[in-house]
């Protein structure tokens, strides 16, 4: 009877396949996380840029409202109070 001499140091083919599969799954997970992180960073940068543009637009509108509407109304009320009703 021939005796099969397997040493305990060498992994079997199924063990090597399992290790290889685990490595592939780990690499795929790392790649997905990296791509997801990159996409999220790009979206965050885009959102920050849009928010800054919206804030600048809102500030410009606020200045326009003060200078075109509220300021003249306040000046008119002050002049009305100072000058009074003159028929």
Helices and strands as residue ranges (DSSP letters): H 13-65, I 66-70, H 71-83
